[in-house]
Amino acid sequence: MRDTFNEINITPLTDIFLVLLIIMMVIAPLLDQQGISLTVPENVEQSQIDNKETKILTVMVSANDKYYINNEEVPADRLGTVLSQEIKNYPDGLMIETDEDSTHGAVVKLMDKARYAGVKAISIDRM
């Protein structure tokens, strides 16, 4: 006659949980990635805006992903150097105006070049 099985062996289950715990402990620090820091604009009355003269550089991204600064086309390979030169005259930041058919990659490339050029504030507007 066969003996009845009265106990459950939990050793394999414990091994699996320990392996999962170690994997989670190794992966958890990698999940803490730096993202884009966004600041929420403050409510400002129109009279305050009218009284203050702002100097904001406007860059347009067209539907075919071409960049325009001061209504002059800027090649993508010269975008960083032109932004570095132009931003010195515009201390208040950068306004990106995008066509609704422009690609996300073109806008992100412009934002990266602007950050590298030293732009502190970036705003995006869709034309």
N, CA, C and O atoms as CSV, one atom per row, in Angstrom:
chain,resi,resn,atom,element,x,y,z
A,1,MET,N,N,0.828,-1.169,0.000
A,1,MET,CA,C,0.000,0.000,0.000
A,1,MET,C,C,0.883,1.247,0.000
A,1,MET,O,O,1.980,1.245,0.557
A,2,ARG,N,N,0.397,2.285,-0.619
A,2,ARG,CA,C,1.176,3.503,-0.788
A,2,ARG,C,C,0.946,4.462,0.365
A,2,ARG,O,O,-0.170,4.592,0.869
A,3,ASP,N,N,2.045,5.152,0.789
A,3,ASP,CA,C,1.915,6.120,1.874
A,3,ASP,C,C,1.248,7.385,1.362
A,3,ASP,O,O,1.455,7.800,0.222
A,4,THR,N,N,0.466,7.971,2.202
A,4,THR,CA,C,-0.195,9.225,1.811
A,4,THR,C,C,0.776,10.390,1.951
A,4,THR,O,O,1.648,10.396,2.820
A,5,PHE,N,N,0.603,11.359,1.087
A,5,PHE,CA,C,1.473,12.534,1.057
A,5,PHE,C,C,0.793,13.634,1.863
A,5,PHE,O,O,-0.217,14.187,1.430
A,6,ASN,N,N,1.351,13.959,3.053
A,6,ASN,CA,C,0.714,14.899,3.962
A,6,ASN,C,C,1.354,16.276,3.975
A,6,ASN,O,O,0.732,17.235,4.431
A,7,GLU,N,N,2.561,16.396,3.495
A,7,GLU,CA,C,3.256,17.669,3.555
A,7,GLU,C,C,3.589,18.177,2.159
A,7,GLU,O,O,3.840,17.394,1.243
A,8,ILE,N,N,3.588,19.516,2.007
A,8,ILE,CA,C,3.953,20.139,0.737
A,8,ILE,C,C,5.384,20.632,0.859
A,8,ILE,O,O,5.747,21.280,1.841
A,9,ASN,N,N,6.179,20.328,-0.126
A,9,ASN,CA,C,7.566,20.775,-0.141
A,9,ASN,C,C,7.603,22.196,-0.715
A,9,ASN,O,O,7.317,22.386,-1.897
A,10,ILE,N,N,7.949,23.186,0.098
A,10,ILE,CA,C,7.949,24.575,-0.366
A,10,ILE,C,C,9.346,25.070,-0.739
A,10,ILE,O,O,9.520,26.253,-1.032
A,11,THR,N,N,10.321,24.201,-0.731
A,11,THR,CA,C,11.687,24.613,-1.074
A,11,THR,C,C,11.789,25.139,-2.508
A,11,THR,O,O,12.391,26.196,-2.702
A,12,PRO,N,N,11.237,24.465,-3.523
A,12,PRO,CA,C,11.325,25.016,-4.885
A,12,PRO,C,C,10.595,26.365,-5.020
A,12,PRO,O,O,11.046,27.247,-5.750
A,13,LEU,N,N,9.489,26.513,-4.325
A,13,LEU,CA,C,8.737,27.770,-4.365
A,13,LEU,C,C,9.545,28.892,-3.725
A,13,LEU,O,O,9.562,30.016,-4.228
A,14,THR,N,N,10.206,28.593,-2.632
A,14,THR,CA,C,11.051,29.584,-1.962
A,14,THR,C,C,12.217,29.975,-2.853
A,14,THR,O,O,12.587,31.149,-2.902
A,15,ASP,N,N,12.801,29.022,-3.555
A,15,ASP,CA,C,13.903,29.318,-4.467
A,15,ASP,C,C,13.456,30.265,-5.572
A,15,ASP,O,O,14.178,31.201,-5.917
A,16,ILE,N,N,12.300,30.034,-6.117
A,16,ILE,CA,C,11.779,30.892,-7.191
A,16,ILE,C,C,11.547,32.307,-6.673
A,16,ILE,O,O,11.903,33.277,-7.343
A,17,PHE,N,N,10.962,32.432,-5.501
A,17,PHE,CA,C,10.718,33.762,-4.940
A,17,PHE,C,C,12.021,34.503,-4.640
A,17,PHE,O,O,12.102,35.712,-4.852
A,18,LEU,N,N,13.022,33.809,-4.160
A,18,LEU,CA,C,14.305,34.458,-3.890
A,18,LEU,C,C,14.965,34.929,-5.189
A,18,LEU,O,O,15.542,36.016,-5.226
A,19,VAL,N,N,14.888,34.132,-6.243
A,19,VAL,CA,C,15.444,34.544,-7.529
A,19,VAL,C,C,14.699,35.769,-8.053
A,19,VAL,O,O,15.329,36.705,-8.547
A,20,LEU,N,N,13.374,35.778,-7.953
A,20,LEU,CA,C,12.595,36.938,-8.395
A,20,LEU,C,C,12.931,38.176,-7.565
A,20,LEU,O,O,13.003,39.280,-8.105
A,21,LEU,N,N,13.134,38.005,-6.275
A,21,LEU,CA,C,13.489,39.125,-5.411
A,21,LEU,C,C,14.846,39.709,-5.805
A,21,LEU,O,O,15.012,40.928,-5.843
A,22,ILE,N,N,15.805,38.847,-6.095
A,22,ILE,CA,C,17.131,39.318,-6.513
A,22,ILE,C,C,17.041,40.044,-7.844
A,22,ILE,O,O,17.678,41.083,-8.019
A,23,ILE,N,N,16.272,39.525,-8.779
A,23,ILE,CA,C,16.103,40.187,-10.075
A,23,ILE,C,C,15.483,41.568,-9.891
A,23,ILE,O,O,15.929,42.532,-10.514
A,24,MET,N,N,14.477,41.674,-9.058
A,24,MET,CA,C,13.829,42.971,-8.824
A,24,MET,C,C,14.786,43.943,-8.144
A,24,MET,O,O,14.754,45.139,-8.437
A,25,MET,N,N,15.635,43.458,-7.244
A,25,MET,CA,C,16.584,44.338,-6.563
A,25,MET,C,C,17.644,44.859,-7.531
A,25,MET,O,O,18.139,45.974,-7.371
A,26,VAL,N,N,17.991,44.058,-8.528
A,26,VAL,CA,C,18.974,44.494,-9.518
A,26,VAL,C,C,18.347,45.472,-10.517
A,26,VAL,O,O,18.993,46.441,-10.916
A,27,ILE,N,N,17.127,45.233,-10.913
A,27,ILE,CA,C,16.474,46.057,-11.936
A,27,ILE,C,C,15.947,47.375,-11.366
A,27,ILE,O,O,15.916,48.369,-12.091
A,28,ALA,N,N,15.538,47.422,-10.118
A,28,ALA,CA,C,14.906,48.610,-9.542
A,28,ALA,C,C,15.745,49.882,-9.674
A,28,ALA,O,O,15.175,50.913,-10.032
A,29,PRO,N,N,17.048,49.886,-9.414
A,29,PRO,CA,C,17.812,51.133,-9.594
A,29,PRO,C,C,17.883,51.585,-11.052
A,29,PRO,O,O,18.038,52.778,-11.313
A,30,LEU,N,N,17.774,50.665,-11.999
A,30,LEU,CA,C,17.814,51.028,-13.410
A,30,LEU,C,C,16.545,51.734,-13.864
A,30,LEU,O,O,16.562,52.454,-14.863
A,31,LEU,N,N,15.456,51.539,-13.151
A,31,LEU,CA,C,14.186,52.149,-13.528
A,31,LEU,C,C,14.112,53.623,-13.158
A,31,LEU,O,O,13.226,54.341,-13.624
A,32,ASP,N,N,15.030,54.070,-12.331
A,32,ASP,CA,C,15.030,55.471,-11.907
A,32,ASP,C,C,15.789,56.299,-12.934
A,32,ASP,O,O,16.936,56.686,-12.710
A,33,GLN,N,N,15.132,56.571,-14.071
A,33,GLN,CA,C,15.763,57.324,-15.144
A,33,GLN,C,C,15.354,58.777,-15.050
A,33,GLN,O,O,14.277,59.110,-14.555
A,34,GLN,N,N,16.235,59.634,-15.536
A,34,GLN,CA,C,15.936,61.061,-15.537
A,34,GLN,C,C,15.081,61.365,-16.751
A,34,GLN,O,O,15.441,61.021,-17.877
A,35,GLY,N,N,13.960,62.006,-16.522
A,35,GLY,CA,C,13.076,62.388,-17.607
A,35,GLY,C,C,13.167,63.871,-17.889
A,35,GLY,O,O,14.075,64.553,-17.414
A,36,ILE,N,N,12.241,64.354,-18.650
A,36,ILE,CA,C,12.189,65.779,-18.961
A,36,ILE,C,C,11.567,66.497,-17.775
A,36,ILE,O,O,10.484,66.141,-17.313
A,37,SER,N,N,12.264,67.507,-17.295
A,37,SER,CA,C,11.705,68.267,-16.187
A,37,SER,C,C,10.804,69.357,-16.764
A,37,SER,O,O,11.241,70.184,-17.565
A,38,LEU,N,N,9.581,69.345,-16.356
A,38,LEU,CA,C,8.599,70.304,-16.849
A,38,LEU,C,C,8.193,71.233,-15.721
A,38,LEU,O,O,8.040,70.809,-14.576
A,39,THR,N,N,8.024,72.480,-16.046
A,39,THR,CA,C,7.515,73.437,-15.075
A,39,THR,C,C,6.167,73.935,-15.556
A,39,THR,O,O,5.978,74.216,-16.739
A,40,VAL,N,N,5.260,74.037,-14.652
A,40,VAL,CA,C,3.920,74.510,-14.973
A,40,VAL,C,C,3.938,76.032,-14.963
A,40,VAL,O,O,4.411,76.640,-14.004
A,41,PRO,N,N,3.427,76.650,-16.024
A,41,PRO,CA,C,3.448,78.116,-16.043
A,41,PRO,C,C,2.500,78.696,-15.003
A,41,PRO,O,O,1.480,78.100,-14.657
A,42,GLU,N,N,2.866,79.874,-14.517
A,42,GLU,CA,C,2.038,80.551,-13.538
A,42,GLU,C,C,0.958,81.356,-14.242
A,42,GLU,O,O,1.104,81.729,-15.406
A,43,ASN,N,N,-0.136,81.622,-13.520
A,43,ASN,CA,C,-1.173,82.490,-14.054
A,43,ASN,C,C,-0.684,83.927,-14.017
A,43,ASN,O,O,-0.320,84.446,-12.962
A,44,VAL,N,N,-0.681,84.559,-15.171
A,44,VAL,CA,C,-0.196,85.924,-15.282
A,44,VAL,C,C,-1.273,86.744,-15.972
A,44,VAL,O,O,-1.868,86.305,-16.957
A,45,GLU,N,N,-1.519,87.932,-15.451
A,45,GLU,CA,C,-2.519,88.800,-16.070
A,45,GLU,C,C,-1.967,89.400,-17.354
A,45,GLU,O,O,-0.756,89.562,-17.505
A,46,GLN,N,N,-2.866,89.727,-18.277
A,46,GLN,CA,C,-2.465,90.267,-19.557
A,46,GLN,C,C,-1.712,91.591,-19.411
A,46,GLN,O,O,-0.803,91.868,-20.194
A,47,SER,N,N,-2.075,92.412,-18.423
A,47,SER,CA,C,-1.404,93.696,-18.235
A,47,SER,C,C,0.062,93.504,-17.862
A,47,SER,O,O,0.905,94.321,-18.231
A,48,GLN,N,N,0.377,92.420,-17.126
A,48,GLN,CA,C,1.764,92.143,-16.776
A,48,GLN,C,C,2.564,91.748,-18.013
A,48,GLN,O,O,3.744,92.078,-18.130
A,49,ILE,N,N,1.921,91.048,-18.926
A,49,ILE,CA,C,2.597,90.645,-20.155
A,49,ILE,C,C,2.842,91.858,-21.037
A,49,ILE,O,O,3.917,91.988,-21.623
A,50,ASP,N,N,1.860,92.751,-21.140
A,50,ASP,CA,C,1.994,93.922,-21.989
A,50,ASP,C,C,3.077,94.868,-21.484
A,50,ASP,O,O,3.740,95.533,-22.280
A,51,ASN,N,N,3.262,94.932,-20.162
A,51,ASN,CA,C,4.251,95.836,-19.586
A,51,ASN,C,C,5.679,95.323,-19.745
A,51,ASN,O,O,6.624,96.111,-19.772
A,52,LYS,N,N,5.834,94.035,-19.848
A,52,LYS,CA,C,7.169,93.453,-19.919
A,52,LYS,C,C,7.485,93.093,-21.365
A,52,LYS,O,O,6.728,92.373,-22.017
A,53,GLU,N,N,8.593,93.592,-21.851
A,53,GLU,CA,C,9.021,93.244,-23.197
A,53,GLU,C,C,9.853,91.972,-23.116
A,53,GLU,O,O,10.912,91.953,-22.488
A,54,THR,N,N,9.372,90.910,-23.754
A,54,THR,CA,C,10.076,89.635,-23.711
A,54,THR,C,C,10.877,89.454,-24.991
A,54,THR,O,O,10.490,89.908,-26.067
A,55,LYS,N,N,11.985,88.788,-24.837
A,55,LYS,CA,C,12.824,88.474,-25.979
A,55,LYS,C,C,12.886,86.961,-26.092
A,55,LYS,O,O,13.672,86.299,-25.415
A,56,ILE,N,N,12.038,86.431,-26.964
A,56,ILE,CA,C,11.940,84.988,-27.163
A,56,ILE,C,C,12.258,84.686,-28.620
A,56,ILE,O,O,11.696,85.296,-29.529
A,57,LEU,N,N,13.155,83.747,-28.831
A,57,LEU,CA,C,13.510,83.312,-30.174
A,57,LEU,C,C,12.446,82.339,-30.668
A,57,LEU,O,O,12.091,81.394,-29.963
A,58,THR,N,N,11.939,82.565,-31.872
A,58,THR,CA,C,10.924,81.695,-32.453
A,58,THR,C,C,11.552,80.856,-33.557
A,58,THR,O,O,12.174,81.379,-34.482
A,59,VAL,N,N,11.375,79.550,-33.440
A,59,VAL,CA,C,11.857,78.613,-34.459
A,59,VAL,C,C,10.651,77.859,-34.975
A,59,VAL,O,O,9.866,77.316,-34.197
A,60,MET,N,N,10.504,77.826,-36.295
A,60,MET,CA,C,9.386,77.116,-36.902
A,60,MET,C,C,9.869,75.794,-37.485
A,60,MET,O,O,10.939,75.726,-38.091
A,61,VAL,N,N,9.070,74.743,-37.295
A,61,VAL,CA,C,9.339,73.437,-37.881
A,61,VAL,C,C,8.230,73.189,-38.891
A,61,VAL,O,O,7.060,73.081,-38.524
A,62,SER,N,N,8.601,73.098,-40.170
A,62,SER,CA,C,7.593,72.973,-41.225
A,62,SER,C,C,7.131,71.524,-41.371
A,62,SER,O,O,7.626,70.624,-40.693
A,63,ALA,N,N,6.173,71.324,-42.272
A,63,ALA,CA,C,5.600,69.994,-42.477
A,63,ALA,C,C,6.634,69.004,-43.002
A,63,ALA,O,O,6.550,67.812,-42.707
A,64,ASN,N,N,7.608,69.480,-43.774
A,64,ASN,CA,C,8.640,68.583,-44.291
A,64,ASN,C,C,9.889,68.598,-43.411
A,64,ASN,O,O,10.985,68.296,-43.882
A,65,ASP,N,N,9.723,68.950,-42.125
A,65,ASP,CA,C,10.769,68.910,-41.096
A,65,ASP,C,C,11.952,69.818,-41.415
A,65,ASP,O,O,13.103,69.452,-41.179
A,66,LYS,N,N,11.671,70.984,-41.944
A,66,LYS,CA,C,12.704,71.988,-42.157
A,66,LYS,C,C,12.577,73.028,-41.061
A,66,LYS,O,O,11.475,73.314,-40.592
A,67,TYR,N,N,13.702,73.592,-40.655
A,67,TYR,CA,C,13.743,74.543,-39.553
A,67,TYR,C,C,13.900,75.953,-40.098
A,67,TYR,O,O,14.677,76.189,-41.023
A,68,TYR,N,N,13.147,76.896,-39.512
A,68,TYR,CA,C,13.211,78.294,-39.912
A,68,TYR,C,C,13.430,79.161,-38.673
A,68,TYR,O,O,12.642,79.133,-37.727
A,69,ILE,N,N,14.520,79.933,-38.701
A,69,ILE,CA,C,14.805,80.894,-37.645
A,69,ILE,C,C,14.796,82.270,-38.295
A,69,ILE,O,O,15.534,82.518,-39.249
A,70,ASN,N,N,13.955,83.168,-37.773
A,70,ASN,CA,C,13.778,84.506,-38.360
A,70,ASN,C,C,13.420,84.417,-39.845
A,70,ASN,O,O,13.939,85.174,-40.666
A,71,ASN,N,N,12.533,83.486,-40.175
A,71,ASN,CA,C,12.031,83.249,-41.533
A,71,ASN,C,C,13.125,82.866,-42.524
A,71,ASN,O,O,12.936,83.023,-43.730
A,72,GLU,N,N,14.241,82.378,-42.053
A,72,GLU,CA,C,15.305,81.877,-42.909
A,72,GLU,C,C,15.510,80.399,-42.606
A,72,GLU,O,O,15.604,79.991,-41.448
A,73,GLU,N,N,15.578,79.607,-43.672
A,73,GLU,CA,C,15.749,78.169,-43.489
A,73,GLU,C,C,17.146,77.869,-42.968
A,73,GLU,O,O,18.142,78.409,-43.448
A,74,VAL,N,N,17.188,76.989,-41.970
A,74,VAL,CA,C,18.453,76.566,-41.373
A,74,VAL,C,C,18.580,75.058,-41.586
A,74,VAL,O,O,17.694,74.303,-41.186
A,75,PRO,N,N,19.680,74.611,-42.216
A,75,PRO,CA,C,19.862,73.169,-42.399
A,75,PRO,C,C,19.980,72.461,-41.041
A,75,PRO,O,O,20.461,73.036,-40.065
A,76,ALA,N,N,19.540,71.228,-41.004
A,76,ALA,CA,C,19.530,70.468,-39.747
A,76,ALA,C,C,20.933,70.283,-39.181
A,76,ALA,O,O,21.102,70.233,-37.962
A,77,ASP,N,N,21.945,70.180,-40.049
A,77,ASP,CA,C,23.303,69.970,-39.538
A,77,ASP,C,C,23.902,71.245,-38.941
A,77,ASP,O,O,24.854,71.157,-38.166
A,78,ARG,N,N,23.379,72.418,-39.274
A,78,ARG,CA,C,23.876,73.674,-38.712
A,78,ARG,C,C,22.966,74.220,-37.606
A,78,ARG,O,O,23.210,75.308,-37.084
A,79,LEU,N,N,21.940,73.483,-37.256
A,79,LEU,CA,C,20.933,73.966,-36.307
A,79,LEU,C,C,21.552,74.308,-34.944
A,79,LEU,O,O,21.222,75.342,-34.363
A,80,GLY,N,N,22.422,73.471,-34.442
A,80,GLY,CA,C,23.028,73.708,-33.131
A,80,GLY,C,C,23.874,74.961,-33.089
A,80,GLY,O,O,23.793,75.728,-32.130
A,81,THR,N,N,24.692,75.186,-34.122
A,81,THR,CA,C,25.555,76.367,-34.129
A,81,THR,C,C,24.754,77.641,-34.303
A,81,THR,O,O,25.057,78.654,-33.673
A,82,VAL,N,N,23.732,77.606,-35.151
A,82,VAL,CA,C,22.899,78.803,-35.349
A,82,VAL,C,C,22.131,79.125,-34.071
A,82,VAL,O,O,22.012,80.293,-33.701
A,83,LEU,N,N,21.610,78.104,-33.393
A,83,LEU,CA,C,20.906,78.333,-32.127
A,83,LEU,C,C,21.848,78.919,-31.075
A,83,LEU,O,O,21.461,79.817,-30.327
A,84,SER,N,N,23.072,78.420,-31.015
A,84,SER,CA,C,24.039,78.941,-30.040
A,84,SER,C,C,24.322,80.420,-30.275
A,84,SER,O,O,24.480,81.184,-29.323
A,85,GLN,N,N,24.385,80.823,-31.547
A,85,GLN,CA,C,24.646,82.221,-31.865
A,85,GLN,C,C,23.418,83.095,-31.605
A,85,GLN,O,O,23.538,84.188,-31.053
A,86,GLU,N,N,22.251,82.617,-31.999
A,86,GLU,CA,C,21.035,83.422,-31.914
A,86,GLU,C,C,20.515,83.571,-30.486
A,86,GLU,O,O,19.957,84.611,-30.137
A,87,ILE,N,N,20.694,82.543,-29.659
A,87,ILE,CA,C,20.084,82.561,-28.331
A,87,ILE,C,C,20.718,83.618,-27.436
A,87,ILE,O,O,20.127,84.003,-26.427
A,88,LYS,N,N,21.898,84.088,-27.785
A,88,LYS,CA,C,22.546,85.144,-26.995
A,88,LYS,C,C,21.722,86.430,-27.012
A,88,LYS,O,O,21.760,87.207,-26.057
A,89,ASN,N,N,20.984,86.654,-28.088
A,89,ASN,CA,C,20.158,87.860,-28.213
A,89,ASN,C,C,18.757,87.677,-27.628
A,89,ASN,O,O,17.993,88.639,-27.547
A,90,TYR,N,N,18.417,86.462,-27.222
A,90,TYR,CA,C,17.075,86.157,-26.721
A,90,TYR,C,C,17.183,85.451,-25.366
A,90,TYR,O,O,17.135,84.222,-25.308
A,91,PRO,N,N,17.326,86.204,-24.293
A,91,PRO,CA,C,17.558,85.582,-22.978
A,91,PRO,C,C,16.320,84.920,-22.364
A,91,PRO,O,O,16.444,84.148,-21.413
A,92,ASP,N,N,15.130,85.215,-22.895
A,92,ASP,CA,C,13.910,84.692,-22.267
A,92,ASP,C,C,13.530,83.291,-22.728
A,92,ASP,O,O,12.592,82.707,-22.185
A,93,GLY,N,N,14.229,82.736,-23.712
A,93,GLY,CA,C,13.938,81.364,-24.090
A,93,GLY,C,C,13.626,81.179,-25.547
A,93,GLY,O,O,13.959,82.011,-26.391
A,94,LEU,N,N,12.973,80.060,-25.828
A,94,LEU,CA,C,12.732,79.617,-27.192
A,94,LEU,C,C,11.271,79.219,-27.350
A,94,LEU,O,O,10.710,78.527,-26.500
A,95,MET,N,N,10.659,79.662,-28.447
A,95,MET,CA,C,9.297,79.247,-28.800
A,95,MET,C,C,9.398,78.398,-30.064
A,95,MET,O,O,9.897,78.857,-31.092
A,96,ILE,N,N,8.926,77.168,-29.979
A,96,ILE,CA,C,8.931,76.271,-31.129
A,96,ILE,C,C,7.515,76.255,-31.697
A,96,ILE,O,O,6.571,75.847,-31.020
A,97,GLU,N,N,7.377,76.697,-32.931
A,97,GLU,CA,C,6.094,76.632,-33.624
A,97,GLU,C,C,6.172,75.477,-34.612
A,97,GLU,O,O,7.043,75.454,-35.482
A,98,THR,N,N,5.265,74.526,-34.479
A,98,THR,CA,C,5.314,73.337,-35.326
A,98,THR,C,C,4.115,73.291,-36.245
A,98,THR,O,O,3.012,73.696,-35.877
A,99,ASP,N,N,4.343,72.798,-37.430
A,99,ASP,CA,C,3.250,72.509,-38.339
A,99,ASP,C,C,2.587,71.228,-37.856
A,99,ASP,O,O,3.241,70.376,-37.255
A,100,GLU,N,N,1.314,71.093,-38.113
A,100,GLU,CA,C,0.636,69.887,-37.595
A,100,GLU,C,C,1.102,68.618,-38.298
A,100,GLU,O,O,0.840,67.517,-37.815
A,101,ASP,N,N,1.788,68.753,-39.430
A,101,ASP,CA,C,2.298,67.582,-40.139
A,101,ASP,C,C,3.783,67.329,-39.885
A,101,ASP,O,O,4.354,66.404,-40.463
A,102,SER,N,N,4.414,68.130,-39.036
A,102,SER,CA,C,5.825,67.896,-38.728
A,102,SER,C,C,5.951,66.669,-37.823
A,102,SER,O,O,5.028,66.319,-37.089
A,103,THR,N,N,7.105,66.036,-37.896
A,103,THR,CA,C,7.280,64.803,-37.124
A,103,THR,C,C,7.754,65.097,-35.708
A,103,THR,O,O,8.353,66.136,-35.431
A,104,HIS,N,N,7.475,64.174,-34.844
A,104,HIS,CA,C,7.889,64.276,-33.442
A,104,HIS,C,C,9.408,64.286,-33.334
A,104,HIS,O,O,9.969,65.001,-32.504
A,105,GLY,N,N,10.071,63.499,-34.168
A,105,GLY,CA,C,11.526,63.418,-34.132
A,105,GLY,C,C,12.194,64.745,-34.446
A,105,GLY,O,O,13.214,65.079,-33.842
A,106,ALA,N,N,11.633,65.513,-35.388
A,106,ALA,CA,C,12.209,66.812,-35.747
A,106,ALA,C,C,12.100,67.790,-34.583
A,106,ALA,O,O,13.018,68.571,-34.331
A,107,VAL,N,N,10.979,67.745,-33.878
A,107,VAL,CA,C,10.785,68.648,-32.735
A,107,VAL,C,C,11.713,68.264,-31.584
A,107,VAL,O,O,12.304,69.136,-30.947
A,108,VAL,N,N,11.843,66.976,-31.320
A,108,VAL,CA,C,12.727,66.515,-30.240
A,108,VAL,C,C,14.177,66.845,-30.572
A,108,VAL,O,O,14.944,67.222,-29.686
A,109,LYS,N,N,14.562,66.706,-31.847
A,109,LYS,CA,C,15.919,67.063,-32.252
A,109,LYS,C,C,16.179,68.544,-31.995
A,109,LYS,O,O,17.251,68.913,-31.514
A,110,LEU,N,N,15.200,69.393,-32.313
A,110,LEU,CA,C,15.334,70.825,-32.061
A,110,LEU,C,C,15.445,71.104,-30.566
A,110,LEU,O,O,16.259,71.929,-30.151
A,111,MET,N,N,14.638,70.429,-29.755
A,111,MET,CA,C,14.696,70.620,-28.308
A,111,MET,C,C,16.059,70.192,-27.747
A,111,MET,O,O,16.609,70.863,-26.874
A,112,ASP,N,N,16.596,69.087,-28.243
A,112,ASP,CA,C,17.908,68.627,-27.789
A,112,ASP,C,C,18.996,69.632,-28.147
A,112,ASP,O,O,19.853,69.949,-27.323
A,113,LYS,N,N,18.956,70.128,-29.375
A,113,LYS,CA,C,19.960,71.109,-29.808
A,113,LYS,C,C,19.833,72.392,-28.984
A,113,LYS,O,O,20.839,73.011,-28.636
A,114,ALA,N,N,18.597,72.789,-28.673
A,114,ALA,CA,C,18.392,74.011,-27.891
A,114,ALA,C,C,18.927,73.841,-26.468
A,114,ALA,O,O,19.566,74.751,-25.939
A,115,ARG,N,N,18.678,72.705,-25.851
A,115,ARG,CA,C,19.195,72.458,-24.504
A,115,ARG,C,C,20.718,72.466,-24.498
A,115,ARG,O,O,21.346,72.994,-23.581
A,116,TYR,N,N,21.300,71.871,-25.538
A,116,TYR,CA,C,22.749,71.836,-25.645
A,116,TYR,C,C,23.318,73.238,-25.876
A,116,TYR,O,O,24.436,73.532,-25.453
A,117,ALA,N,N,22.547,74.105,-26.548
A,117,ALA,CA,C,22.980,75.481,-26.809
A,117,ALA,C,C,22.826,76.362,-25.573
A,117,ALA,O,O,23.325,77.487,-25.557
A,118,GLY,N,N,22.146,75.870,-24.538
A,118,GLY,CA,C,22.030,76.626,-23.299
A,118,GLY,C,C,20.676,77.274,-23.076
A,118,GLY,O,O,20.547,78.137,-22.208
A,119,VAL,N,N,19.672,76.882,-23.834
A,119,VAL,CA,C,18.333,77.444,-23.659
A,119,VAL,C,C,17.737,76.890,-22.375
A,119,VAL,O,O,17.744,75.680,-22.151
A,120,LYS,N,N,17.219,77.782,-21.531
A,120,LYS,CA,C,16.659,77.369,-20.244
A,120,LYS,C,C,15.153,77.116,-20.319
A,120,LYS,O,O,14.640,76.230,-19.635
A,121,ALA,N,N,14.436,77.894,-21.155
A,121,ALA,CA,C,12.973,77.772,-21.227
A,121,ALA,C,C,12.569,77.498,-22.677
A,121,ALA,O,O,12.978,78.210,-23.593
A,122,ILE,N,N,11.753,76.448,-22.868
A,122,ILE,CA,C,11.272,76.094,-24.190
A,122,ILE,C,C,9.753,75.971,-24.140
A,122,ILE,O,O,9.196,75.322,-23.255
A,123,SER,N,N,9.098,76.607,-25.105
A,123,SER,CA,C,7.648,76.492,-25.244
A,123,SER,C,C,7.347,75.943,-26.627
A,123,SER,O,O,8.094,76.184,-27.576
A,124,ILE,N,N,6.245,75.201,-26.740
A,124,ILE,CA,C,5.851,74.618,-28.015
A,124,ILE,C,C,4.440,75.085,-28.357
A,124,ILE,O,O,3.549,75.093,-27.509
A,125,ASP,N,N,4.259,75.471,-29.614
A,125,ASP,CA,C,2.961,75.913,-30.100
A,125,ASP,C,C,2.734,75.289,-31.462
A,125,ASP,O,O,3.656,75.190,-32.271
A,126,ARG,N,N,1.520,74.874,-31.711
A,126,ARG,CA,C,1.181,74.287,-33.009
A,126,ARG,C,C,0.524,75.335,-33.867
A,126,ARG,O,O,-0.420,76.000,-33.441
A,127,MET,N,N,1.026,75.482,-35.084
A,127,MET,CA,C,0.483,76.486,-35.998
A,127,MET,C,C,-0.840,76.026,-36.570
A,127,MET,O,O,-1.452,76.741,-37.363
